[in-house]
Amino acid sequence: MIKTEIKLPMKYNRESLILAACEALPIDRTEIREARLIRRSLVSVGDGKPYYKATLALSLDADREAGLLKMRKKVSECPDLSFSPPHFRADFRPVVVGFGPAGIFAALTLAEAGARPIVLERGLPVEEREKRIELFSELGILDTECNVQFGEGGAGTYSDGKLKCGAMDKYKMKVLSTFYDSGADEEVLFSTAAHLGTDRLPDIVRNIREKIISLGGEVIFGARVCDLTVSDGTLSAVVYEKGSERITLDTRAAIFATGHSARDTTLMLREKGLLMEARGFGIGLRIEHPREYIDSIVYKDDAPYIDASASYHLVTHLPNGRSVYSFCMCPGGSVVAATSEKGAIVTNGMSPHSRGMDNSNAALLVSVTPNDFGSEDALAGFALQEKIEKDAYSLTGSYRAPSFRLSDFLERWQTSSQGSVAPSYPLGTEMHSPDRYLDGYITDSLRAAMPELDSWLSGYGYPDAILTGPETRSTSPVRILRDGKRVATGREGIYPAGEGAGYAGGIVSSATDGIRSAEQLILAYSSLDQSHR
Ligand SMILES: Cc1cc2nc3c(=O)[nH]c(=O)nc-3n(C[C@H](O)[C@H](O)[C@H](O)COP(=O)(O)OP(=O)(O)OC[C@H]3O[C@@H](n4cnc5c(N)ncnc54)[C@H](O)[C@@H]3O)c2cc1C
């Protein structure tokens, strides 16, 4: 197979796609045996002429492909991105702790390898989880074991489901094709702006769970791993609580994919001797603008021709050494109440598949480093997050989040009243300045960055934009050390993976980290000479 780049109009069909390829190469229509879109990105420069830049995979007669490749004109070889795990040959069942993107894809890989994994997930299946989240969003009744962070699908389930991929490889393709096979639109296979949507994610996640079970895997919900048995530095059992029961599960290997919010589990892993180091992350708040306004400043004259809500990514590096950047942008979405702990406020964002809600929001974050944590302790970043989350809660005395108009914040007004943008945070908001819950180095950086961000995206500093916070759980403030084979340093059989372990950020990178960890586990325990494990 060969691939070639083509330019596509905003409205195209399969025939016009093929004709564009015939014209570009050039080749005759009858020479094409198979044509498949493998990449498509929107090019909008705001001049009223948006288009797609696309990469098309083509199958032609072998000689013809070789001829075109020899010419090296506009074509290159299309790499094989198929992935199947090696066969698992050991005589035990590996355990996967956590059923977010990393755990789901680790379990799927193990199941496809014939390892019959046992998954332990502290939260509930999506059907039940949805009800717990509604209870919190509508009445402020929080289930600390099942919420926006915890439960089937992990933190990624109630999200925009953006699939950030960068350069494609076989692991990312495995993730995208699994989503597609489990109910996502075909677009996820090729669009650089693909997203699943919070309304579609639960079904997709449920379908992957069913596939894992059909391959011999087992998924146990409401099972919180609370202890491990480690003898001579080697794992021999995982202990979990389910209801009032405490159950010991013997195993030789477990993948820990517990996410960035499982502070109790990370602490337990440290007590079991896993080595950890603090790492930098981002702290800030959510900024909301009217969706149509963002569409108009991003697309400019292209806006009438594009029916997708606009996205943006902004970053600036300040003279004080900090970066201020937009993160997890949710076009046509809403701000989410994302705490997993009582007496704390955490914001995040999500969008339905249509991305058609009134506001577009994004996190606006300031980079923080371990030097800001105020302690040498590897887990000091958790303490910093907790302090901010609790301060915000104390400010309102409830799960109502503090909000403030952008221009009032920039001009340091002590009070603010809501302008034209209604905050979408579901539990209600009160007007309090970010200065009341974020440290001065964060709010100063946000103020200093705004003119710069506004120069990158003219109009971004919309006076009525609304700031709701805090956003503290952008990624993990800790990294669990692991060796080249993804085993926790000095602890045989323990595979820390995904965002919580500090090796990923986002759905796709967490999922691929899970696949790669599972692959290493399979290779390690299936080797003919197993004495090294
Ligand atoms: C509201 C929101 C929106 C987001 N939007 C996007 C987006 O659009 N695109 C994107 O790429 N990323 C997004 N993210 C980030 C993304 O969800 C995470 O990067 C990703 O889910 C991390 O995957 P993970 O598997 O490593 O961890 P998690 O998804 O955090 O999963 C960890 C799982 O482990 C379970 N667990 C924890 N401790 C235990 C224990 N002791 N025993 C058993 N189970 C345990 C948890 O219940 C959880 O289900 C969003 C996050 C949130 C919160």
The ligand as an SDF file (V2000), in Angstrom:
LIG
                    3D

 53 58  0  0  0  0  0  0  0  0999 V2000
  -13.6560   15.6600   33.2090 C   0  0  0  0  0  0  0  0  0  0  0  0
  -12.4330   15.1980   32.4750 C   0  0  0  0  0  0  0  0  0  0  0  0
  -12.3090   15.4540   31.1140 C   0  0  0  0  0  0  0  0  0  0  0  0
  -11.2080   14.9980   30.3980 C   0  0  0  0  0  0  0  0  0  0  0  0
  -11.1690   15.1820   29.0470 N   0  0  0  0  0  0  0  0  0  0  0  0
  -10.2090   14.5870   28.3130 C   0  0  0  0  0  0  0  0  0  0  0  0
  -10.2370   14.6190   26.8940 C   0  0  0  0  0  0  0  0  0  0  0  0
  -11.1430   15.1660   26.2840 O   0  0  0  0  0  0  0  0  0  0  0  0
   -9.2200   14.0110   26.2220 N   0  0  0  0  0  0  0  0  0  0  0  0
   -8.1890   13.3840   26.8660 C   0  0  0  0  0  0  0  0  0  0  0  0
   -7.2880   12.8480   26.2020 O   0  0  0  0  0  0  0  0  0  0  0  0
   -8.1430   13.3430   28.2090 N   0  0  0  0  0  0  0  0  0  0  0  0
   -9.1260   13.9010   28.9470 C   0  0  0  0  0  0  0  0  0  0  0  0
   -9.0960   13.8260   30.3120 N   0  0  0  0  0  0  0  0  0  0  0  0
   -7.9530   13.1630   30.9400 C   0  0  0  0  0  0  0  0  0  0  0  0
   -8.0920   11.6370   30.8110 C   0  0  0  0  0  0  0  0  0  0  0  0
   -9.3540   11.2720   31.2220 O   0  0  0  0  0  0  0  0  0  0  0  0
   -7.0120   10.9590   31.6180 C   0  0  0  0  0  0  0  0  0  0  0  0
   -5.7660   11.3550   31.1030 O   0  0  0  0  0  0  0  0  0  0  0  0
   -7.1140    9.4400   31.5260 C   0  0  0  0  0  0  0  0  0  0  0  0
   -8.3870    8.9970   31.9180 O   0  0  0  0  0  0  0  0  0  0  0  0
   -6.0580    8.7610   32.4040 C   0  0  0  0  0  0  0  0  0  0  0  0
   -6.1860    7.3890   32.2460 O   0  0  0  0  0  0  0  0  0  0  0  0
   -5.6940    6.3460   33.3440 P   0  0  0  0  0  0  0  0  0  0  0  0
   -6.2500    5.0530   32.9400 O   0  0  0  0  0  0  0  0  0  0  0  0
   -4.2380    6.4700   33.5160 O   0  0  0  0  0  0  0  0  0  0  0  0
   -6.3430    6.8290   34.7180 O   0  0  0  0  0  0  0  0  0  0  0  0
   -7.9000    7.0830   35.1290 P   0  0  0  0  0  0  0  0  0  0  0  0
   -8.7040    7.3570   33.9200 O   0  0  0  0  0  0  0  0  0  0  0  0
   -7.8330    8.0950   36.1740 O   0  0  0  0  0  0  0  0  0  0  0  0
   -8.3600    5.6900   35.6730 O   0  0  0  0  0  0  0  0  0  0  0  0
   -7.9340    5.1720   36.8980 C   0  0  0  0  0  0  0  0  0  0  0  0
   -8.9610    4.1770   37.3960 C   0  0  0  0  0  0  0  0  0  0  0  0
   -8.4140    3.4790   38.5130 O   0  0  0  0  0  0  0  0  0  0  0  0
   -9.4210    3.3100   39.4810 C   0  0  0  0  0  0  0  0  0  0  0  0
   -8.7630    3.1420   40.7820 N   0  0  0  0  0  0  0  0  0  0  0  0
   -8.0530    4.0760   41.4750 C   0  0  0  0  0  0  0  0  0  0  0  0
   -7.5760    3.5440   42.6130 N   0  0  0  0  0  0  0  0  0  0  0  0
   -7.9890    2.2580   42.6520 C   0  0  0  0  0  0  0  0  0  0  0  0
   -7.8260    1.2020   43.5930 C   0  0  0  0  0  0  0  0  0  0  0  0
   -7.1160    1.3690   44.7150 N   0  0  0  0  0  0  0  0  0  0  0  0
   -8.4120    0.0120   43.3460 N   0  0  0  0  0  0  0  0  0  0  0  0
   -9.1490   -0.1790   42.2120 C   0  0  0  0  0  0  0  0  0  0  0  0
   -9.3400    0.7880   41.2980 N   0  0  0  0  0  0  0  0  0  0  0  0
   -8.7520    1.9880   41.4990 C   0  0  0  0  0  0  0  0  0  0  0  0
  -10.2530    4.5690   39.3740 C   0  0  0  0  0  0  0  0  0  0  0  0
  -11.5500    4.3790   39.8850 O   0  0  0  0  0  0  0  0  0  0  0  0
  -10.2440    4.8400   37.8830 C   0  0  0  0  0  0  0  0  0  0  0  0
  -11.3400    4.2530   37.2340 O   0  0  0  0  0  0  0  0  0  0  0  0
  -10.1850   14.2880   31.0750 C   0  0  0  0  0  0  0  0  0  0  0  0
  -10.2690   14.0680   32.4510 C   0  0  0  0  0  0  0  0  0  0  0  0
  -11.3870   14.5090   33.1550 C   0  0  0  0  0  0  0  0  0  0  0  0
  -11.4780   14.2510   34.6270 C   0  0  0  0  0  0  0  0  0  0  0  0
  1  2  1  0
  2  3  1  0
  2 52  2  0
  3  4  2  0
  4  5  1  0
  4 50  1  0
  5  6  2  0
  6  7  1  0
  6 13  1  0
  7  8  2  0
  7  9  1  0
  9 10  1  0
 10 11  2  0
 10 12  1  0
 12 13  2  0
 13 14  1  0
 14 15  1  0
 14 50  1  0
 15 16  1  0
 16 17  1  0
 16 18  1  0
 18 19  1  0
 18 20  1  0
 20 21  1  0
 20 22  1  0
 22 23  1  0
 23 24  1  0
 24 25  2  0
 24 26  1  0
 24 27  1  0
 27 28  1  0
 28 29  2  0
 28 30  1  0
 28 31  1  0
 31 32  1  0
 32 33  1  0
 33 34  1  0
 33 48  1  0
 34 35  1  0
 35 36  1  0
 35 46  1  0
 36 37  1  0
 36 45  1  0
 37 38  2  0
 38 39  1  0
 39 40  1  0
 39 45  2  0
 40 41  1  0
 40 42  2  0
 42 43  1  0
 43 44  2  0
 44 45  1  0
 46 47  1  0
 46 48  1  0
 48 49  1  0
 50 51  2  0
 51 52  1  0
 52 53  1  0
M  END
$$$$
